[in-house]
Every structure is written in C-alpha cells, then in structure tokens.
C-alpha cells in the first residue's frame, strides 16, 4: 500500500463516532434530554472520551445546573485515568447538589487515586 492510498483511506475514515453520526458536538444542545443522555452514555461506554468532553464543553455552559453533566465529565476523566481532574469536577458538582449517586462517584474517584480508606468512609 502506497502513501497516497493510505492518505485517501485516512481522509475517508471518520475521525470519531460523532463524525460517523454526522453530528457536531454543539448539536448535542438540540437533542432532547433523553437523546442527549443516550448519546453521551453511548460515547462514554465506547470510550470515545474526547467526543464526550467536546459535547460537554458545549452543554455545560448552557445547562450549568444539570449535575448529571458533571457526573459524565467525572466519569470521562476516570476513563482517561485522570482522577485528579475527576475530583476537581466532583467538588464542583457536590457544591451544587449531593446524592447517593454523587457519593458513589466520589468514592470511585478516591479509589482511582488509591485512597481506599477515604473511599470506604464515603461509601458508609
């Protein structure tokens, strides 16, 4: 296979799942909450984490009170092995609203940081 063939294949290959779906991250704003949730969870499940972050970058500023978006950002950082960034987002999230889901996610963040005792205390 020559370089020209490889370049053509690369150019024709979608760069992300969003490209395959024909979506730009900003279009996530136009989806119903149910469809938006399904899209973001689908992207996260299949570890298309950069697309998750891109969509969240478009969504969070116009939906600052939706803690579920911050939960998804936390999960995306955990999927990338970035527990320190995940903890920062969780702190912001917990300032807005606490819940069992939030506590569970916070415990996951502490486990990812290797802080087993802290995670255990949160889980109690």
NORRATA-V832710 format. One record per residue. N is the residue number from 1. D_FIRST is the distance of its C-alpha to the first C-alpha in Angstrom with 1 decimal. Layout:
n:d_first
N:D_FIRST
N:D_FIRST
This chain:
n:d_first
1:0.0
2:3.8
3:6.8
4:8.3
5:6.3
6:6.9
7:10.3
8:11.1
9:10.6
10:12.7
11:15.2
12:15.7
13:16.2
14:19.9
15:20.8
16:23.7
17:25.9
18:28.1
19:25.4
20:24.8
21:28.6
22:28.8
23:31.2
24:32.0
25:33.9
26:37.0
27:37.1
28:38.1
29:41.5
30:42.0
31:41.5
32:44.5
33:45.2
34:44.2
35:40.9
36:40.3
37:41.1
38:38.8
39:35.9
40:36.5
41:37.1
42:34.0
43:31.8
44:33.7
45:33.4
46:29.6
47:29.6
48:28.3
49:30.9
50:29.9
51:30.4
52:33.7
53:34.8
54:33.8
55:35.9
56:38.7
57:38.7
58:39.5
59:41.9
60:44.1
61:45.7
62:46.9
63:47.9
64:49.3
65:51.6
66:49.0
67:48.8
68:46.3
69:43.7
70:44.7
71:44.4
72:40.8
73:40.0
74:41.6
75:39.5
76:36.3
77:37.3
78:38.1
79:34.7
80:33.2
81:35.7
82:37.8
83:41.3
84:43.1
85:41.7
86:42.5
87:46.0
88:46.5
89:45.6
90:47.8
91:50.7
92:50.4
93:50.1
94:53.2
95:55.2
96:54.8
97:55.4
98:55.6
99:55.0
100:54.3
101:50.6
102:50.6
103:52.4
104:50.0
105:47.0
106:48.8
107:49.4
108:45.6
109:45.0
110:47.6
111:46.1
112:42.7
113:44.6
114:46.2
115:49.6
116:50.7
117:54.4
118:53.9
119:51.7
120:54.4
121:57.1
122:55.3
123:54.8
124:58.5
